[in-house]
Amino acid sequence: MKKNATTYVTFLLLMLPAACSREPALPDLTSIPWIQQYGYGHDELFPVISGKTVPGPQIRVTAGNERQFLLIDVNTIDLFIKENAFPDADFEPQRMSNRLIENNELMVEEGYLHNVKLLNADFPILYVAMIKQSSRSFHPKGIVGRNFLVGNQMTIDMRNNLIAFSGEPSVPLTDLAADSSLIPFSTKNLNSEHDGLLKFHCRINGRPTLATLSTRNYTTRISGDLARVITGKSTPAGVTLESLQIGNRTIYGLKCAVSHDLITLEPENNESIGIIIGMDVIGQHLWTIDFINSQILVE
């Protein structure tokens, strides 16, 4: 009995470093046909982690000799990092400011972070925002925003915990869209020179609706106005959609939460966001976002 207990403790000690590092490995790439079909090279493939509190894809980011897994968020522009996520990294604070991310007001300390590596790119110095306070619960260790994705093509495959990322994809997205339409998207605000959310059109119960994506939320959310139109109720708590059509892909019977502040995501935009598509939908399909040509392919 004593020998068995000792063996068990030894096993736990051996497993502890791996559990603490949460270091993922690439899956069996030969079993994933889209990799060759899309023309991605081995060095363009990255394992990701996800969990209950952060359901979206998190990639490894290194600062100095420290590493964390930060969330990819196509609706955030910059690199946001929770304070003390990299406690021993070389950070030069510059100024305090307030930022708004998806209805979440953050107090951040902006500054220069040295020796950063992400998605196989090395940055001797980066201007980042360290999150000191948040008006709402903020679960990710940090966020890799769209500034690090533009000019590239990214494929998200949460069924295999994998993303592909390429600046020069060998197979154009138009060649891959034989049985699915390409969805144009925009990041421009109608009445502002600044970029905003990544927006595209879908259909909810046959109705054209402006949509965006959220890797920070598992449940898809729709606006209160749209929920009232669908249900006929003044304050519905939730809605089950008959159909959600994105390109040529249709999801039936999708249960959505109702959010009454979606319209404030981009108050300067004349078009209000009707639906934020969460990881409950993103995780069930293969999403390719072509930031080069502003197109999305869903398979």
N, C-alpha and C positions, 0 to 999 in steps of 0.2 A: 504493500500500500504506500509506504514511504517513497519507494522508487517511482511509482506511478505519479505521485504528487510532485516529486522533483522534476520528472520529465515534463509534466504539464506546465510547471512554472517556467522551465527553460524554453518551452515552445512559445509561451506568451512573451517572454523577453525577446526572443528572436523576431516575433511578429510585430513587436511594438514600434520599432523604427519605421517599418513600412506603413503601419496604420497611422502614425503621426505625420509622416510626410505626404500621405494620400497620393503617392506618386503613381499616376496611371500609366499603363502600357498601351501601345497600339494593338488593336484587335488583329485577328487573322485577316490580312488584307486580300488574300486570294478568295475569300468568301464574300467580298463586297464588289459586285460587278460594276457599279457606277464609277469606281475609281479609274479603271482603265477606259471605260466608255467616255468619261469626261476628260481624260488625258492628264490627270494629275500625277506628278512625280512623287517619289517616296519622301523627299525633303519638303514637300508641300502639304503633308498630312500631319495633324496634331491631335493627340488624344485630349479629351476634355473630361471634366468631372461635373456632376450636378447633384442636387440633394433636395430635401423637402423644403428647406428655407430659401435656397437659391436654386430654382429648378432649371435655369438656363445654362448654356455652355460656359464653363470657366476654364481659361487657359493658364498655363504656367507663365508667370512674369518674374523675372529675376532683377533685383537691384543690389549691386555689390555682390556679396556672398549669400544674400538671403533670397528666398523665393516664396511666393504666394500664388494662389489661384484666383484670378480676377475675372469678373463676368464680362462677356462680350455684349455690348448694348448698342444697337444701331441707332437709337434715338438720343444718345448722349454724344457730345462732340469731343470732349477732352479725356484725359486720364485722371480719374478720381481714385484716391487711395484713403482708406480709413487710417486715422491717426494711429501710430504704433504698429501698423501692419508690417512695416520694415523698420523696426526700432533702431537698428545699427547701420542703416544705409546713410549715405552722404546726401543730406538734404539741406538746402540753403533757403530758409524762409524769406519771403519778400514782403507780402502784404496780406491782410485779412480781407475777405469779401464774402458776399452771400450769393449762392447759386440756386437755381430752381431746376430740379430733375423730376419730371413726371409728377407734378404736384407735391413734390417733396422739397422743402426749403432747407438748404444746407449752409452751415457756416464753415468756411474752408480757409485754410492758410495756403496761399499760393507760393510757389517757390521752385527752385531748381533741384531736381533729383539726378544724381550722377550714376553712370554705368548701369543702364537699364537694358534688358533684353526681353523681347517678346516677338512671337511669330517669326523666329529666326532673324530678326533685325536687331542690330546693336545701336544703342543711342548713348554716346558719351555723356550727354546732358539733355534733360527734358524738363519743360515747364509743366508742373503738375499741380493738382489741388488736393491738399490733405484735408479730409473731412474731420472736423472737430465736434460739430453738433449737427443733429438732424431733427427736423420737425416731426418726422414719422419714423417708424422702425426701418432701419437700413441694414439688411443682412449681409450683402456681399462684402468681402474684404476690400473690394474696389471695383472699378469699372474701366474697361478698355473701350473708349469711345470711337466714333466714326472717323475721326482724323487719322486713325491708324489703319483704317480699312479702305478708304477711298483710293481709287486707282487700281483696285484689285478685284478679284472675283472670289467669293467665299461660299462654300457649300457646307450646310449644317446637317448632320446625320446623327440625331440623338438616339436612334435605335442602336447605333454602334458606338455611341460616345466618341464621335469623331467629327472634326471639321477639316476641310481642305481650303487652302488659301494660296492664291497665285496671282502674281502681277502680270503674267503673260500666259494665260490659259491656252493650251495647245488646241483645244476644241472650242470653237465659238459657241456661245449659248444658243444661237439661232440654229445650229446644226443638231442640237439636242431636243428641240421643241417640236418634234414630229407629231406627238400625240397630246401636246399640252401647249396652250397659248402663253406667250411671254406677257408679263404684266409690267407696264411702265410704272415707275415711281418717281416721286419728286421730294426734295428736301427743302424747297424754297417756300418761304412765307409770301403770301400775296402782297402784303403791305409792309414788308421789311426786307432790308438788304441782307439780313442774317439768315443762316440756315436754321431750320427747325426740325420737326419730326420727319421720319421717313414715311411718306403717305402714298397710298395707292387705292384704287377702287375695287370693291368686291360687290357681291349681291347678297342681301339678307332677305330670305323669303321672296326672292325675285326683285327686290328693291335695291337700286344702286346706292351704295353707301361708301363713304370715305373711311379708310381703315389705316391702322398702323400696327406695329408689332411691339411686344414686350417680352423680353427674356427675363424680366425680374418677377413676373407673376405667372403662376401656373394656370389660373382660371381666366378664360376670356371674359372681357367686360364690355357691356354696351351702355350707351348713354341713357339717361333717364327719359329723355324725349322719345328716343327710338323704342324704348321698352314700353312706354305708354301707348304708342301707336300699335305695337304688336299685340299687347295684352288687353288694351282697353281699360286698364286700371290706372288710377291716379298715382299710386306709389308702389309699383311692383318691387318685390325683393329679389326676384330672379326671373329669368325667361328661358324657355327652351325653344331654340330656333328650329323651324321646319327645315331650313336649308341655309347653308353658308357656302357660297360659290366663290372660289378664288381661282381665277383663270378657268381652266377646264376641270378643276377638281371641286367636288361638292361634298360637304360634310353634312350629314343629316342628324337631327335630334340633338344638337349641341346645347348643353346647359351653360348659361352665361350668368355672371353676376351683373348687377346694375350699379353703375357709378354715376352719381349726379354731378360730378365735377369734370367730366371729360372735356366739356366745351372750353374749360380754362387752360387746357394743355397748351394751346396756342391762341391766346385771346386776340392777337392782332390779325389772325387769319380769318378771312370771310367765310371759309368753309369749316364747319365744326366736325370734329372727329366723331363718328358714330360708333366705332367698335375698336377696341384694342385686343388684338389676337394674342392670346397667351400661349404658354408652353403646352397646354392640353391639345392644341392644334398643331403648333410648330413641331412638337416632338413626334407626331404621328406621320410626318411626311419628310421628304427630302427637299430642303429649301436651298436654292442657289441664288445669291444676291450678287448681281453684276454691277458693281459700283462704277465701272468704266463706262457702261452704256445706260445706266439707270434702268435696269430691267431685273425682274424676278422670275424664276422658274420654279414651280411647285410640282413635285412628282410623288 
